[in-house]
Amino acid sequence: MLEVPVDYAAPHGRKIKIKLNRLPATAPKDKQQGPILLNPGGPGDSGLWMPAYISGKVPADVASTYDWIGFDPRGTNGSDPHVVCDAHYFDAERPDYQVSQGTSKAWLKKAAGYAADCAADWSWLMPHMTTVDNARDMDSIRRALGVPKINFYGGSWGTSLGSTYGQLFPSHVRRMVLDSIVGPTISWYDHNILQDKEHQRRFDAFAAWAAKADGVYHLGTDAAAVQKAYAQVEDALRKEPVDAAPAPGKIGPAEFEDTFYGGGYNFLRWPRMATVLSAYLTQHDTRPLNIAYNKYAAPGSDDGTFPAYNAAQCTENAWPRDWEVWKKDQAKVNATAPFYTYNNMWYNAACMFWPYQGNQAGRLKITGKGLPPVLLFQATEDAATPYEGGLAMHDALPGSKLVVQNGGSFHEILFHDNPCLDDTFTAYLRDGSLPEGKGRIAKTCAPEADPAPVFVTPPPATAKALTADADAARLAPGDPEAVHGVLR
């Protein structure tokens, strides 16, 4: 645990603690390359799993030269305090996301209540949980380690964290890797609209994939039929929700959408998603839906990293305060991207009421001045951090090198056993080597193959194997269906 100031403008004031872990370098001293701090995104996700996992994905002769440092961002997970605004905010069954179902007043009340709960209990900390605050914590970690420079790997929101650290402390950066990149200038509100459009593209891709496998799933032979099947199941759940056990409550339309949107982050979920629809519609079997919900979307024991998510995103930009503005804007997006728009809107609606938004200590202008060359990775079909962000970050960081996975869709594209990507990362960590391409895109890599269409049969005694504990909504880092760096 590392003690840091709540407010870096008052360094001798109230303190909080950051939880860290370290996998030490084992190479001879003269071969060691210092600490590499690791962040998976969120905002607010734990990084404590990362040292063992990522170092295990790197050849031993390189991994042994670094001290691998994981940490829990301020206010989250094992850091002290662990902020909880409303432990039951995500409990099922939640109001329907679709405004056509007449639930807008319920959601506005729920979102306003959440913002008020955060302010009531955590007003002393909430204004100080921005990306800048977290970046300053990283420099506190550097000082505690007693080193002049750090290395860094960050994915998703971790790319904002890394670029912010580099802007504040360029002379303290040795090497930096940013994977699945948030554009450095876009507002969070506008970023969500980009996400909506990209998630629709990924859902369309899923539907086309499932249609080609009609012999397995029997959902129809064209994408429109598969999308109709999705709508049929959601509509049925409006009339008759499904038992969520072992998670509490019922799986209604909101929980159903939450179960499916992660397919835009990781297409290895597609077989299970298609199985859910097929089993429900062709066999009247709700077990695959129950399993998928508990595996992907069931809440933990409290509101998890949601306080940190709101504290960063709501505080760093001035969001529209008028529901009529949101309603008009989102209706336009929903007209062409209905899969995710209203789900995403209500997830972010607390920002409409957030008392600390527009804090000038929020997102910094990123210029890259004084930074060494930064290595960037971006997939063209990433739904959570759309492709434009990778291009914009490359343009903002002189000397950076951008590696693009053309047709790739993983959110965080490293460590999926793609040699073109992973070997580039390894070479940079080994000796600072960068791709030699001179254009805007320095290197292009091919995507992974689509998953094989298989019907995912429920295992025996499934309910006994599932838990609705704190990590039920996240998979183990080694699970191929895992989603990390979730920037909603």
C-alpha positions in Angstrom: 0.0 0.0 0.0 1.4 3.4 -1.0 0.2 6.5 0.7 -0.6 9.4 -1.6 -2.3 12.8 -1.2 -6.0 13.1 -2.0 -5.3 16.5 -3.6 -1.8 17.0 -5.1 -2.4 20.8 -4.8 -2.4 20.2 -1.0 0.3 17.5 -0.6 0.3 17.6 3.1 -3.4 17.2 3.5 -5.6 14.2 3.7 -4.1 10.9 2.4 -5.4 7.7 0.7 -3.6 4.5 -0.2 -2.9 2.8 -3.5 -2.6 -1.0 -3.6 0.3 -2.4 -5.7 2.1 -5.6 -6.4 5.4 -6.3 -8.1 6.9 -9.2 -10.0 10.6 -8.4 -9.6 13.2 -8.7 -12.4 15.4 -11.8 -12.2 18.0 -10.9 -14.9 21.5 -9.8 -13.8 21.5 -6.2 -12.5 23.3 -4.9 -15.6 20.6 -6.3 -17.8 17.6 -5.0 -15.9 15.5 -2.3 -17.6 13.5 -0.9 -14.6 9.8 -1.0 -13.7 7.0 -1.3 -16.2 3.7 0.0 -14.7 0.6 -1.7 -16.1 -3.0 -0.5 -16.4 -5.9 -2.4 -18.1 -8.3 0.5 -18.4 -11.7 1.0 -17.0 -11.5 3.7 -15.7 -10.8 1.9 -12.4 -10.1 -1.7 -13.3 -7.6 -3.5 -11.1 -4.1 -4.1 -12.5 -3.0 -6.6 -9.9 -3.5 -9.6 -12.3 -1.3 -8.0 -15.0 2.3 -8.6 -13.8 2.0 -12.4 -13.8 -0.2 -12.6 -16.9 1.6 -10.2 -19.2 5.1 -11.2 -18.2 4.0 -14.7 -19.0 3.1 -13.6 -22.5 6.6 -12.2 -23.1 9.7 -14.3 -23.8 11.6 -15.1 -20.6 14.8 -13.3 -21.7 12.8 -10.1 -22.0 10.3 -10.5 -19.1 13.2 -11.2 -16.7 14.6 -7.7 -17.3 11.7 -5.8 -16.0 10.0 -5.2 -12.6 6.3 -5.7 -13.5 4.1 -3.4 -11.4 0.4 -3.8 -11.1 -1.8 -1.3 -9.1 -5.4 -0.6 -8.2 -6.3 3.0 -9.1 -7.3 5.4 -6.3 -10.6 4.6 -4.8 -11.0 1.2 -6.4 -10.6 -2.5 -5.7 -8.0 -3.1 -3.0 -6.9 0.5 -2.6 -8.0 2.4 0.5 -10.7 3.6 0.5 -12.7 1.4 -1.8 -15.4 3.8 -3.0 -19.0 2.5 -3.0 -21.8 4.9 -3.9 -24.7 2.4 -4.2 -23.9 -1.2 -3.7 -27.2 -2.3 -5.4 -27.1 0.0 -8.4 -26.7 -2.9 -10.9 -29.1 -5.3 -9.2 -31.5 -7.1 -11.6 -34.1 -6.5 -12.8 -33.2 -3.0 -14.0 -35.5 -0.7 -16.0 -35.7 -1.3 -19.7 -33.0 0.7 -21.6 -35.3 1.4 -24.6 -37.0 4.8 -24.3 -39.9 3.5 -26.3 -40.8 1.4 -23.2 -41.6 4.4 -21.1 -38.7 4.0 -18.6 -36.9 7.3 -19.1 -38.3 8.8 -15.9 -37.2 5.8 -13.9 -33.7 5.9 -15.4 -33.3 9.7 -14.8 -34.3 9.2 -11.2 -31.9 6.3 -10.8 -29.0 8.2 -12.4 -29.7 11.4 -10.4 -29.8 9.3 -7.3 -26.5 7.7 -8.0 -24.8 11.0 -8.5 -26.3 12.3 -5.3 -25.2 9.1 -3.4 -21.6 9.6 -4.6 -21.6 13.3 -3.6 -23.2 12.6 -0.2 -20.5 10.1 1.0 -17.5 10.9 -1.2 -17.4 14.7 -1.9 -14.0 14.9 -0.4 -12.6 12.4 -2.9 -14.8 12.4 -6.0 -13.3 15.6 -7.5 -9.8 14.1 -7.2 -10.3 10.9 -9.1 -9.6 12.2 -12.6 -7.1 10.8 -15.1 -4.7 13.5 -14.0 -4.9 12.5 -10.4 -4.3 8.9 -11.3 -1.3 9.9 -13.4 0.2 11.8 -10.5 -0.3 8.6 -8.4 1.8 6.9 -11.0 4.6 9.3 -10.4 4.2 8.7 -6.7 4.8 5.1 -7.5 7.9 5.9 -9.5 9.3 7.9 -6.6 8.5 5.1 -4.1 10.4 2.7 -6.4 13.3 5.1 -6.4 13.9 5.3 -10.1 14.2 8.3 -12.5 12.1 6.7 -15.3 9.4 4.2 -15.7 8.1 2.1 -18.6 4.4 1.8 -19.1 1.8 -0.4 -20.8 -1.8 0.7 -20.8 -5.0 -0.4 -22.7 -8.3 1.4 -23.2 -8.6 4.2 -20.6 -5.1 3.2 -19.7 -4.0 4.9 -23.0 -5.5 8.2 -21.6 -3.7 7.5 -18.3 -0.4 6.8 -20.1 -0.6 9.8 -22.5 -1.6 12.1 -19.6 1.4 10.8 -17.5 3.7 11.4 -20.5 2.3 15.0 -20.9 2.8 15.7 -17.2 6.2 13.9 -16.7 7.8 13.4 -20.1 11.3 13.2 -18.7 10.2 10.3 -16.4 9.2 8.1 -19.4 11.6 5.5 -20.7 9.2 3.4 -22.9 5.5 3.5 -23.4 3.0 1.2 -25.1 -0.6 2.3 -25.7 -3.1 -0.4 -26.8 -6.7 0.3 -28.1 -6.6 4.1 -27.9 -8.9 6.8 -26.7 -8.5 9.8 -28.9 -6.7 12.6 -27.0 -9.1 15.4 -27.9 -12.6 13.9 -28.1 -15.1 14.6 -25.3 -16.3 11.5 -23.4 -19.9 12.3 -24.6 -18.9 12.3 -28.2 -16.7 9.3 -27.7 -19.8 7.3 -26.5 -21.6 8.2 -29.7 -18.7 6.8 -31.7 -18.9 3.7 -29.6 -22.6 3.3 -30.4 -21.9 3.3 -34.1 -19.0 0.9 -33.9 -21.0 -1.5 -31.6 -23.7 -1.6 -34.2 -21.1 -2.6 -36.8 -19.9 -5.4 -34.6 -23.4 -6.6 -33.9 -24.0 -6.6 -37.7 -20.9 -8.6 -38.1 -22.0 -11.1 -35.4 -25.4 -11.4 -37.1 -23.8 -12.1 -40.5 -21.5 -14.7 -38.9 -24.4 -16.5 -37.2 -26.4 -16.4 -40.4 -23.6 -18.3 -42.2 -24.0 -21.0 -39.5 -27.7 -21.5 -39.8 -27.1 -25.2 -39.8 -25.8 -24.9 -36.2 -28.0 -22.2 -34.7 -31.1 -22.2 -36.9 -31.6 -18.4 -36.6 -31.9 -17.7 -40.3 -29.7 -17.5 -43.3 -29.3 -13.7 -43.4 -28.1 -11.1 -40.9 -31.6 -9.5 -40.7 -33.1 -12.8 -39.6 -30.5 -13.1 -36.8 -31.2 -9.5 -35.7 -34.9 -10.3 -35.7 -34.2 -13.3 -33.5 -32.3 -11.1 -31.0 -35.3 -8.7 -30.9 -37.7 -11.6 -30.4 -35.8 -12.8 -27.4 -35.6 -9.3 -25.9 -39.3 -8.8 -26.4 -40.1 -12.1 -24.8 -38.0 -11.2 -21.7 -40.1 -8.0 -21.4 -43.1 -10.2 -20.9 -41.5 -13.0 -18.9 -38.0 -12.4 -17.3 -35.8 -15.4 -16.7 -34.5 -16.4 -13.3 -30.9 -15.1 -12.9 -29.8 -17.6 -10.1 -27.2 -17.9 -8.7 -27.2 -14.1 -9.3 -30.1 -12.4 -7.6 -33.1 -11.2 -9.4 -34.4 -11.7 -13.0 -32.9 -11.4 -16.4 -35.1 -8.9 -18.3 -34.3 -6.8 -21.4 -31.7 -4.7 -19.7 -29.8 -7.7 -18.4 -30.1 -9.4 -21.8 -28.5 -6.4 -23.5 -25.7 -6.3 -20.9 -25.1 -9.9 -21.7 -24.7 -9.3 -25.4 -22.8 -6.0 -25.8 -19.5 -7.6 -24.7 -19.5 -9.4 -28.1 -18.3 -6.1 -29.5 -15.2 -6.3 -27.4 -14.4 -10.0 -27.9 -15.8 -12.0 -30.8 -14.8 -15.2 -29.1 -18.1 -14.7 -27.3 -20.1 -15.1 -30.5 -20.7 -18.8 -30.3 -22.1 -18.5 -26.8 -24.2 -15.5 -27.8 -25.7 -17.4 -30.8 -26.3 -20.4 -28.6 -28.3 -18.2 -26.2 -30.6 -17.1 -29.0 -30.9 -20.5 -30.6 -31.6 -22.4 -27.4 -34.2 -19.8 -26.3 -36.1 -19.7 -29.7 -35.7 -23.3 -30.9 -35.7 -25.3 -27.7 -37.4 -23.0 -25.1 -34.2 -23.5 -23.1 -33.1 -20.5 -20.9 -30.1 -22.2 -19.4 -27.6 -20.8 -21.9 -28.9 -17.3 -21.2 -28.6 -17.8 -17.5 -25.1 -19.0 -17.9 -24.0 -16.2 -20.2 -25.5 -13.6 -17.9 -23.7 -14.9 -14.9 -20.5 -15.2 -16.8 -20.6 -11.8 -18.5 -22.9 -9.4 -16.9 -24.1 -10.3 -13.4 -23.1 -7.6 -10.8 -20.6 -8.1 -8.1 -21.1 -7.5 -4.4 -21.2 -3.7 -4.9 -21.0 -1.1 -7.7 -17.4 -2.1 -8.6 -15.4 0.5 -10.5 -18.5 2.5 -11.5 -17.7 5.3 -9.0 -14.2 5.6 -10.6 -15.7 5.5 -14.1 -18.1 8.4 -13.4 -15.5 10.3 -11.3 -13.2 10.4 -14.3 -15.5 10.8 -17.2 -18.1 13.1 -15.7 -15.5 15.3 -14.1 -13.2 15.7 -17.1 -15.6 17.2 -19.5 -18.7 19.5 -19.3 -21.6 17.2 -20.2 -25.0 18.3 -21.4 -27.1 19.0 -18.4 -30.5 19.0 -20.2 -32.3 15.7 -20.7 -33.9 17.2 -23.9 -30.4 17.5 -25.4 -29.6 13.9 -24.6 -32.9 12.7 -25.9 -32.6 14.5 -29.2 -28.9 13.5 -29.7 -29.4 9.9 -28.8 -32.5 9.5 -30.9 -30.5 10.5 -34.0 -27.8 7.9 -33.1 -30.3 5.2 -32.3 -31.9 5.6 -35.7 -28.9 4.0 -37.3 -27.2 2.2 -34.3 -30.0 0.8 -32.2 -28.1 -2.1 -30.7 -26.2 -0.2 -28.1 -27.2 3.5 -28.1 -29.7 3.6 -25.2 -27.8 1.0 -23.1 -24.7 3.3 -23.4 -26.8 6.4 -22.7 -28.2 5.2 -19.4 -24.9 3.8 -18.3 -23.5 7.4 -18.6 -26.6 9.3 -17.5 -25.2 10.1 -14.0 -22.9 12.6 -15.8 -26.1 14.7 -16.5 -26.3 15.3 -12.7 -22.6 15.0 -11.7 -21.7 17.9 -9.3 -18.0 18.1 -10.3 -18.1 18.0 -14.1 -16.0 20.4 -16.1 -13.1 20.3 -13.7 -10.3 22.2 -15.3 -7.8 19.6 -13.9 -9.4 17.0 -16.2 -8.1 15.9 -19.6 -4.9 17.6 -20.7 -4.0 18.6 -24.2 -1.6 15.9 -25.4 1.4 17.2 -27.4 4.1 14.5 -26.8 6.7 17.2 -26.2 9.8 15.7 -24.6 8.5 12.1 -24.9 10.6 9.2 -26.3 9.0 7.3 -29.2 5.7 5.7 -28.1 4.4 2.5 -29.6 0.7 2.4 -30.4 -1.6 -0.5 -31.2 -5.1 -0.2 -32.7 -7.6 -2.4 -34.4 -9.7 -1.0 -37.2 -13.0 -2.6 -35.9 -12.6 -1.9 -32.2 -16.0 -0.9 -30.8 -14.9 0.5 -27.4 -12.0 2.7 -28.6 -12.8 3.4 -32.2 -10.0 3.5 -34.9 -10.1 7.3 -35.2 -8.6 7.5 -31.7 -5.5 5.6 -32.7 -4.9 7.8 -35.6 -5.5 10.9 -33.5 -3.1 9.8 -30.8 -0.4 9.1 -33.4 -0.9 12.6 -34.8 -0.6 14.1 -31.3 2.6 12.2 -30.4 5.6 13.1 -32.7 7.8 10.2 -33.2 5.2 7.6 -32.2 4.7 4.5 -34.3 1.2 3.1 -35.0 0.6 -0.6 -35.5 -2.8 -1.3 -37.0 -4.6 -4.6 -37.1 -6.6 -4.2 -40.2 -9.9 -6.0 -39.7 -9.1 -6.7 -36.1 -11.8 -6.2 -33.5 -10.4 -7.2 -30.1 -10.5 -4.4 -27.5 -6.9 -4.5 -26.4 -5.3 -6.4 -29.3 -2.0 -7.6 -27.7 -1.6 -11.0 -25.9 -4.0 -12.9 -28.1 -1.2 -15.0 -29.6 -0.9 -12.9 -32.8 2.8 -13.0 -33.6 2.7 -9.9 -35.8 1.4 -7.8 -32.9 3.1 -9.5 -29.9 6.5 -9.8 -31.5 6.4 -6.0 -32.2 5.7 -5.4 -28.5 8.5 -7.8 -27.4 11.0 -6.1 -29.7 10.2 -2.7 -28.3 10.5 -4.0 -24.7 13.8 -5.9 -25.5 15.8 -3.0 -26.9 13.5 -0.1 -28.0 13.2 -1.4 -31.5 10.3 0.2 -33.5 8.5 -0.7 -36.8 10.4 0.9 -39.7 7.4 2.1 -41.6 7.5 5.9 -42.3 3.8 6.6 -43.0 1.0 7.4 -40.7 0.7 3.6 -40.2 4.1 2.1 -39.5 3.0 -1.6 -39.6 -0.1 -3.5 -40.5 -1.1 -6.9 -39.0 -3.8 -9.4 -40.0 -6.8 -10.2 -37.8 -7.4 -13.4 -36.1 -9.9 -15.9 -37.7 -13.5 -15.8 -36.7 -14.5 -18.4 -34.2 -15.8 -21.7 -35.3 -19.6 -21.9 -35.0 -20.4 -24.4 -32.3 -23.4 -24.8 -30.1 -22.2 -24.3 -26.5 -23.9 -27.0 -24.6 -24.4 -26.2 -20.9 -22.2 -28.4 -18.7 -23.7 -30.6 -15.9 -24.4 -28.9 -12.6 -23.7 -25.5 -14.1 -25.5 -23.6 -11.4 -23.1 -25.0 -8.8 -20.1 -23.8 -10.7 -21.3 -20.2 -11.1 -21.0 -17.5 -8.5 -22.5 -14.0 -8.2 -19.6 -12.7 -6.2 -17.5 -9.6 -6.9 -15.8 -11.0 -10.0 -18.8 -12.7 -11.6 -19.0 -10.2 -14.4 -15.4 -10.6 -15.3 -13.6 -13.6 -16.6 -10.2 -14.8 -15.6 -7.4 -13.0 -17.5 -6.5 -16.3 -19.2 -10.1 -17.0 -20.4 -10.2 -16.5 -24.2 -13.7 -14.9 -23.8 -12.4 -12.4 -21.3 -13.0 -8.7 -21.8 -10.5 -6.3 -20.2 -10.2 -2.5 -20.4 -13.9 -2.0 -20.5 -14.4 1.6 -21.4 -18.2 1.6 -21.6 
